[in-house]
Amino acid sequence: MTPQIEKLFKNLQKNKIQPLFAETKEDAKNLVKDMLFDGCVITWGGSMSVIECGIDELLRDKRYCFLDRGRAGITQQQQQECFKAAIGADFFFCSTNAITENGELLNVDGLANRISSIAFGPKKVIMIVGKNKIVPDINEAFLRVKKIAAPKNCVRLGKNTPCAKLGHCVSLLNNDSPNFADGCQSDDRICCDYMISATQRQKDRITVILVNEDLGY
């Protein structure tokens, strides 16, 4: 591990977040496989990092009860039921929009279903995080959302937002340090709710699997 990752892991442990290291995507998938048990209830946040590691395929194994909010043909009502059922799940899988060297996790949502599950409900939150998401501090984490995570996710999701066209948040045009609420007023805006996970009360409920590769946005 690099000195940066060693510092990050030390601070995650201080914040009662469990850090695990995976050299490759396949290593990350194997770590997840060892965590799961027959009949466990699983849901996820639709993470590209999870998909890139092939973990979404693992979660669909018939040995597990996978509440798949992204399955083909799902209705909006069924998706809402998946969101609600997540509160009682054994595992919630996602990534994070940014992770600081201080061991803080920044996540931003449009509907808040993902950040609500990170904050409360599922017994275990497993985050699959590429090394590209490590930033020095929370200010850089915030800017990473504005410059990378939100624009790329808006393109992926086909959202009609300025950042999908500009490649960065419109709030950055005239301001190097915008406020959280600055930006577009589009109905497609995905930067609606911000959550910083710092020191946790429940030790090791959140596990960060840091993959030594670039993953997701």
QUIBEL-V293376 format. One line per field, one symbol per residue. phi: phi as a letter, one per 20 degrees, with the letter a starting at -180 (. if undefined). burial: + if it has 16 or more other C-alpha atoms within 10 Angstrom, else -. A space follows every 50 residues. Layout:
BEGIN
phi->???
burial->???
END
This chain:
BEGIN
phi->.fgffffgffffffemdeecdcfcgfffffffgfefcgnfecbbdmffff ffemfffffegffdeeeefdffnfefffffffgffgfdffccdaccface fendddcccedmfffffffbpgfcdddecfffefcfbfffffffffecff gffffgemeecgffeenbfffefcbfcffgefpfdffegdedcdcdedfe eefmfeddeeefbecld
burial->----+--+++++-++++++-++-++-+++--+---+----++++++++++ +-+-++-++----++++++---------+--++-++++++++++++++++ +++++++++--+++++++--++++++++++-++++--+--++++++++++ ++++----+-++++--++++++-----+----++---++++-+--++++- ---+++++++++--+++
END
